[in-house]
Structures are given as structure tokens and as C-alpha cells.
Amino acid sequence: MRIRLILIVTALLLSPAISAAHHSGDKDEAARTALASLLEDFLYKAIYGERAIHARFWHDDLVYTSSRGTRTDKASILANMSEDAPSIEPAQIFSGEQVRISVRGDMAIVAFQLVATPNPKAEVPAENRVLYYNTGTFVYENNEWRAIAWQATRIPE
């Protein structure tokens, strides 16, 4: 009887922790889904130079290290864009492959291979299938994910 009582009390005490872990898993899965969707949308729209998609994607405190080894921030990225999207088709289309998303509370790491393929609609020929490793650190603030750090590295042939 005494052992049964101890087991019942233990189960009652652990129940909130088990429930929280289960809900945390649901929250992490929802975050991974939201981040995957955000990344896909960004890669699709960013090639058109839409300022709005960059303004939404990047955090105000962004540190971006390019594949050429240059550092920039959100203000510099946005300063090089006009409010209107360009009227010409971009030479390349970007997509992400082997996407890995790791969520840690209000922070997440998104690592993937960025693939650039020629745009069949483009008037200008482009390189065929250029690959980059990209790693982005995202922070969840004000009910949205934003990239606060980014690293791009060209994958050697």
C-alpha cells in the first residue's frame, strides 16, 4: 500500500513535467514548420530583390558574413534595394536542400545547402547549380522568427 501511494504521488508530481515536455515538443515542431516555411518563402522571393521580404526576414541586429568573407548588416542590405522589385527575371533561382532546423526555446539554428540553378525565364545565362552552405541563427521576438546571424560558405568543387 505504501509503495502504491509513493508511486501515485510520484506520478502526480511528474505529470506536469511530462506534459510540459510533450507541449514543448509540439511547440518545437510548430517552430520548425514556421522556420521551414519562412526560409522557403524567403529563398523564392529574395531573388526578385523585394525589399519587403528582406525587411521581414532579417533581424535589426543582423550580422551577415558572405561567402566572400565580407560582413554586413540589415541596414546595408536594405540600403542596396529599391522599394520596387526589378522588372527583369533573375539569372538564378535559389532553393534549400538538406535543411536542418534545431530549436532551442526562442532561438533556432537553420542549416542547409543553398542551391542556385539557372532560371529558365531569365534572359541572361547563369552558372549551373552552385552550392553554398548556409547557417542562420534565428531569434523569436514579437511573435515572429528573424535571422540575427548568417554565415554563407561556397562548397568547394
ZIPEMO-V782477 format. One line per field, one symbol per residue. phi: phi as a letter, one per 20 degrees, with the letter a starting at -180 (. if undefined). psi: psi as a letter, one per 30 degrees, with the letter a starting at -180 (. if undefined). burial: # if it has 24 or more other ideal C-beta (glycine too) atoms within 12 Angstrom, else .. A space follows every 10 residues. Layout:
phi=???
psi=???
burial=???
This chain:
phi=.fffffffff fffegfffff ffffffffff ffffffffff ffffeffemf gffffffefg egcddffene dbcfgffffe cefeffeeff fcddbdclfc cddcmecbdd caeeddcgef efedfcfele dceccdddcd clmbebfdbb cccffff
psi=eeeeeeeeee eeefeeeeee eeeeeeeeee eeeeeeeeee eeeefffggj eeeeeeeklf gkjkjlffgl klleeeeefg klekklflkl flkklklhkk kjkibgllkj klkkkklkjf fkfkllljik kkkkkkkkkj khglkkkfkk kkkkkk.
burial=.......... .......... .......... ##.###.##. ###..###.. ..###.###. .#.#...... ..##..##.. .........# .#####..#. #.#...#### ######.... .........# ########## ....###### ##.....
